[in-house]
Amino acid sequence: MSGTASLTPKPRLLEGIKIVDLTSVVFGPYCTQLLAEMGADVIKVEPPLGDIFRRAGVPAATPAMGPCHMVLNRGKRSVALDLKSPADAELMHALIADANVFIHNVRAAGIEKLGFGYQALHEKHPGLIYVHCVGYGSGGPYSGLQAYDDAIQAASGMTSFFSRVDGDPRPRYVPSTIADKTAGMHAAYAVLAAIIHKLRTGEGQHVEVPMFECFTQFLYEEHLFGATFDPPTGPIGYARQIDPNRQPYPTRDGYISIVPYTDESLQMTFAVLRASDFLERPEFATLLGRLANITLLYAEIARRTPARTTQEWVRLFNEAQVPAMAVRDFSDIMQDPHLQATNFFEKHTHPTEGPYYAMRPPVRFSAAPDLPVRDAPLLGEHTEQLRASLLGDRN
């Protein structure tokens, strides 16, 4: 083999895959962010005023370049189009003509009215993978309703979980766009599965990704619990997860997370606490007894952890190979020594926004290069370039 062959740059995993992305806010953009970071050419199609999430959060140096946009849309190109305009609709059709994937979150009636429904595009481009990100799956009474993260958390029962733990009857949201991001990951693997299917068969297809069903499956993987069986063998809700005593434990100067998940680690936990004799009580003398009375053991751990500082306990439990980590405030995450050592928060310089931090893709592939990802685009940054390359002088 010649020496020059080994010097040929390796392509990114999804290099050569073109995705036309008509999604907005978090659900769809998170999906296409993951795909762009793996090398797909994602063309983000936005209305003339841009994706509303460009303006979420603190003001940016340039209008419509807010922090959420900087994170969710890096690696993409931006085209600003009014799809009701014949000229812009023509460019959209040209973008889709050689695309592998078209993904959007417009309601079915609206996208069909614009001329970009599945049947219309399938007739022109039978090999196209058409991905529809929806709030609720087709066929049910919620089909076609608008959906945002809060509504999905409410509909799925997520907002009731805190009450099971702390007894406060008020429903509460998880302070994260958790349903959007969960559904976004489902959409990403759906795109990849459809691409594999097309490589095998040459077939395009319609893929529906419903946020409600995606998040409900995610939530009830463990929490269906006793209701898994018919008739039920116990209540719904994984008891360990909603145990009010299974919480971060207080220390002399803060809190610590200790996870005695196995019986071996539970016994080692009490050894580190110098409380092994506590497990000799009759109710804890057997494995079944310890499992049945685990909430009392959690309470006992919490009673003993204030004896030392957080760092003292972390050292002792790590030495004993019991999973344990200090509880930190989220404002301190960028100072985490592990994330600093792995350069997780990379400092970049955006052409218009100046210095900023980007998170490295967490998954590493030995067969793919660790190459920089394109900065988040300005609104419509690539519109005229693509118009010229695809339509030439026609407009």
C-alpha positions in Angstrom: 0.0 0.0 0.0 1.4 3.4 -0.9 2.0 6.0 1.8 -0.4 8.5 0.3 -3.4 6.2 0.9 -2.9 6.3 4.7 -2.9 10.1 4.5 -6.3 10.4 2.9 -8.6 12.1 5.4 -11.3 9.9 6.8 -14.8 11.1 6.3 -17.2 11.7 9.1 -19.7 8.9 9.8 -22.6 10.6 8.0 -20.7 12.5 5.4 -22.6 12.6 2.2 -26.0 12.4 3.8 -28.1 15.5 3.1 -30.9 16.4 5.4 -33.4 19.2 4.7 -34.6 20.3 8.2 -37.9 22.2 8.5 -38.1 21.7 12.3 -38.1 24.4 15.0 -37.6 24.9 18.8 -36.0 21.7 20.4 -37.5 18.4 19.3 -36.5 18.3 15.7 -33.4 20.6 16.0 -31.9 18.3 18.7 -32.4 15.3 16.3 -30.6 17.1 13.5 -27.9 18.5 15.8 -26.9 14.9 16.7 -26.9 14.0 13.0 -24.9 17.1 12.0 -22.3 16.4 14.6 -21.8 13.0 13.0 -21.2 14.7 9.6 -24.6 15.0 7.9 -25.1 18.0 5.8 -28.1 19.6 7.6 -29.8 22.5 5.9 -32.0 24.3 8.4 -35.0 25.9 6.6 -36.4 28.7 8.6 -39.2 31.3 8.1 -38.0 34.9 7.3 -38.0 35.8 11.0 -36.2 32.6 12.0 -36.8 29.8 14.3 -38.4 31.2 17.5 -35.8 29.4 19.6 -33.1 31.6 18.1 -34.3 34.3 20.5 -34.7 32.2 23.6 -32.6 33.3 26.6 -30.2 36.2 27.1 -29.5 38.7 24.4 -26.8 37.8 21.9 -24.3 40.0 20.1 -26.3 39.6 16.9 -30.1 39.4 16.8 -31.5 35.8 16.5 -28.2 34.3 17.7 -29.2 33.4 21.2 -27.5 30.7 23.4 -30.0 28.0 22.7 -29.6 28.4 19.0 -25.8 28.3 19.3 -26.0 24.9 21.0 -28.9 23.3 19.0 -28.0 24.3 15.5 -24.3 24.1 15.3 -23.0 22.1 12.3 -25.9 23.2 10.1 -26.5 25.6 7.3 -29.4 28.1 7.3 -31.8 29.0 4.6 -34.6 31.6 5.3 -37.6 30.9 3.1 -41.2 32.0 2.9 -42.7 28.8 1.6 -45.9 30.6 0.5 -43.7 32.5 -2.0 -43.4 30.6 -5.4 -39.7 31.5 -5.7 -38.9 30.2 -2.2 -41.1 27.1 -2.7 -39.1 26.4 -5.9 -35.8 26.6 -3.9 -37.3 24.3 -1.3 -38.2 21.7 -3.9 -34.7 22.0 -5.3 -33.2 21.4 -1.9 -35.3 18.3 -1.4 -34.7 16.9 -4.9 -31.2 15.5 -4.0 -31.8 15.1 -0.3 -31.7 11.8 1.6 -34.0 13.0 4.3 -36.7 15.6 4.7 -37.7 16.2 8.4 -40.3 18.7 9.6 -42.7 19.4 12.5 -45.4 21.2 10.6 -48.9 19.8 11.2 -50.1 17.6 8.4 -52.8 19.9 7.0 -50.4 22.8 6.9 -47.5 21.0 5.2 -49.9 19.5 2.6 -51.3 23.0 1.9 -47.8 24.2 1.2 -47.2 21.3 -1.2 -44.7 19.4 0.9 -46.9 16.6 2.2 -45.6 13.0 2.0 -47.7 11.8 -0.9 -46.8 14.8 -3.1 -43.0 14.4 -2.4 -43.1 10.6 -2.6 -44.5 10.8 -6.1 -41.6 13.0 -7.2 -38.9 11.4 -5.0 -39.8 7.8 -4.1 -36.4 7.3 -2.4 -36.9 10.2 0.0 -37.0 9.5 3.7 -39.8 11.7 5.0 -39.7 12.2 8.8 -42.6 13.9 10.5 -42.1 15.0 14.1 -45.5 15.3 15.7 -46.9 15.9 19.2 -49.2 12.9 19.2 -49.3 9.8 17.0 -51.8 9.5 14.2 -55.0 7.5 14.9 -55.7 8.8 18.4 -57.9 11.6 19.6 -54.9 13.9 20.3 -53.7 13.5 16.7 -53.1 16.9 15.2 -53.0 18.9 18.5 -50.1 21.2 19.1 -47.6 19.9 21.7 -44.8 21.5 23.7 -42.6 19.9 26.3 -44.8 21.1 29.3 -47.9 19.6 27.7 -46.2 16.3 27.1 -44.9 16.2 30.7 -48.4 16.8 31.9 -50.1 14.2 29.6 -47.5 11.5 30.3 -47.9 11.7 34.1 -44.4 13.1 34.5 -45.6 16.0 36.6 -47.1 13.7 39.2 -43.9 11.9 40.0 -42.6 14.5 42.4 -45.7 14.1 44.5 -45.0 10.4 45.0 -41.6 11.3 46.4 -42.2 14.3 48.6 -46.0 14.2 49.3 -46.6 17.7 47.9 -49.8 17.2 45.8 -48.9 20.0 43.4 -47.9 18.7 39.9 -44.6 20.0 38.8 -42.5 20.1 35.6 -39.0 18.7 35.3 -37.0 21.9 34.8 -35.6 20.7 31.4 -37.0 20.2 27.9 -36.8 16.5 28.7 -39.7 15.4 26.5 -38.4 17.3 23.5 -34.9 16.0 23.9 -36.0 12.4 24.5 -38.2 12.5 21.3 -35.3 14.1 19.5 -33.1 11.1 20.2 -35.9 8.8 19.1 -36.0 10.8 15.8 -32.3 10.6 15.3 -32.2 6.8 15.6 -35.4 6.6 13.4 -33.5 8.6 10.7 -30.5 6.3 10.9 -32.7 3.2 10.8 -34.5 4.5 7.7 -31.2 5.3 6.0 -30.0 1.7 6.7 -33.2 0.4 5.2 -32.8 2.6 2.1 -29.2 1.3 1.7 -30.5 -2.2 1.7 -33.6 -1.8 -0.4 -33.5 1.5 -2.2 -36.9 2.4 -0.6 -37.8 5.7 0.9 -40.5 5.9 3.5 -42.7 7.9 5.8 -41.5 8.0 9.4 -43.7 9.4 12.1 -42.0 10.3 15.4 -44.7 11.3 18.1 -43.4 13.1 21.1 -46.1 11.8 23.5 -45.5 8.2 22.7 -41.7 8.5 22.6 -41.7 10.2 26.1 -44.3 7.9 27.5 -42.2 4.8 26.5 -39.1 6.5 27.9 -40.8 7.2 31.2 -42.5 3.9 31.8 -39.7 1.6 30.8 -39.2 1.0 34.5 -42.3 2.7 35.9 -44.9 0.5 34.3 -43.7 -1.9 37.0 -46.6 -3.8 38.6 -49.0 -2.8 35.8 -46.8 -4.8 33.4 -48.8 -7.9 34.2 -52.5 -8.6 33.7 -53.8 -8.6 36.3 -51.4 -6.2 37.9 -49.0 -7.7 40.5 -48.5 -4.3 42.2 -48.9 -0.6 41.7 -47.6 1.4 38.8 -44.3 3.2 39.5 -40.9 1.6 40.3 -40.8 1.7 44.1 -37.0 2.4 44.3 -37.2 5.5 42.1 -40.1 7.1 44.1 -38.9 6.1 47.6 -38.9 9.4 49.6 -35.7 8.4 51.4 -33.8 7.7 48.3 -32.4 11.2 48.0 -29.0 12.8 48.1 -27.6 12.4 51.7 -26.6 15.3 53.9 -22.9 15.7 54.8 -21.1 18.0 57.2 -20.7 20.6 54.4 -23.1 19.6 51.6 -24.7 16.6 50.0 -23.5 13.3 48.5 -25.1 10.8 46.2 -24.4 7.2 47.3 -25.8 4.4 45.2 -25.8 1.0 47.0 -27.5 -0.7 44.1 -26.5 -4.3 44.7 -26.7 -6.2 48.0 -22.9 -6.3 48.1 -22.5 -2.6 47.7 -25.3 -2.1 50.3 -23.3 -4.1 52.8 -20.1 -2.3 51.9 -21.9 1.1 52.3 -22.7 0.2 55.9 -19.1 -1.0 56.4 -17.8 2.4 55.2 -20.3 4.1 57.6 -19.0 1.8 60.4 -22.5 0.6 60.9 -22.4 -3.1 59.8 -24.0 -4.1 63.0 -27.1 -2.2 61.9 -27.6 -4.9 59.2 -27.7 -7.6 61.9 -31.1 -6.5 63.1 -33.7 -9.2 62.3 -35.5 -7.2 59.7 -32.3 -6.8 57.7 -30.7 -10.2 58.3 -31.7 -11.6 54.9 -31.6 -10.3 51.3 -35.3 -10.3 51.1 -35.5 -8.5 54.4 -33.1 -5.8 53.2 -35.0 -5.3 49.9 -38.3 -5.1 51.7 -37.0 -2.6 54.2 -34.7 -0.6 51.9 -36.4 2.7 52.7 -35.4 2.3 56.4 -31.8 1.6 55.2 -31.8 4.8 53.1 -33.0 6.7 56.2 -30.2 5.2 58.3 -27.6 6.2 55.7 -28.9 9.8 55.8 -28.7 9.8 59.6 -25.0 8.9 59.5 -23.6 10.9 56.6 -23.4 14.2 58.4 -20.5 12.9 60.4 -18.0 13.7 57.6 -17.5 16.2 54.8 -18.6 15.4 51.2 -15.1 14.9 49.9 -14.2 12.6 52.8 -17.1 10.4 52.0 -16.5 10.5 48.3 -12.9 9.3 48.9 -14.0 6.5 51.2 -16.8 5.2 49.1 -14.7 5.4 45.9 -12.0 3.4 47.6 -14.6 0.8 48.6 -16.0 0.8 45.0 -19.4 2.0 46.0 -20.7 4.5 43.5 -20.7 7.9 45.1 -20.4 11.5 43.8 -20.6 14.9 45.3 -23.8 16.8 44.7 -23.1 20.0 42.8 -25.1 23.0 41.8 -25.6 23.2 38.0 -23.9 26.6 37.9 -20.6 24.7 38.8 -20.7 22.1 36.0 -18.2 23.8 33.8 -15.6 23.5 36.6 -16.0 19.7 36.8 -12.5 18.2 36.8 -13.4 15.3 34.6 -15.1 17.4 32.0 -12.2 19.8 32.0 -9.7 17.0 31.5 -11.7 15.6 28.6 -12.1 19.1 27.1 -15.9 18.6 27.0 -16.6 22.3 27.0 -14.6 23.5 24.0 -13.9 27.2 23.6 -14.6 28.5 20.0 -14.7 31.8 18.3 -17.9 32.5 16.3 -17.4 34.9 13.3 -20.1 37.3 14.7 -20.7 36.3 18.3 -17.1 36.0 19.4 -15.8 33.5 22.0 -18.3 30.9 23.1 -18.4 27.3 24.5 -19.6 24.3 22.7 -20.0 20.8 24.1 -18.1 18.1 22.4 -20.2 15.2 21.0 -20.2 12.7 23.9 -20.0 9.5 21.8 -16.6 8.7 20.3 -16.1 6.5 17.3 -12.8 4.9 16.7 -13.4 4.7 12.9 -14.3 8.4 12.5 -12.1 11.5 13.0 -12.7 13.9 15.8 -13.2 17.0 13.6 -14.5 20.5 14.4 -18.2 21.1 13.9 -19.4 24.2 12.0 -20.5 27.1 14.1 -24.2 27.8 14.4 -25.3 29.7 11.3 -26.7 33.2 11.0 -30.3 33.4 9.9 -30.4 32.8 6.2 -26.6 32.7 6.0 -26.6 30.2 3.1 -29.8 31.1 1.3 -28.3 32.9 -1.7 -25.4 30.5 -2.0 -27.8 27.6 -2.3 -30.2 29.5 -4.5 -27.4 30.2 -7.0 -26.0 26.6 -6.9 -29.4 24.9 -7.3 -31.4 27.3 -9.4 -28.7 29.3 -11.2 -30.2 32.2 -13.2 -33.8 31.0 -13.2 -34.8 33.6 -10.6 
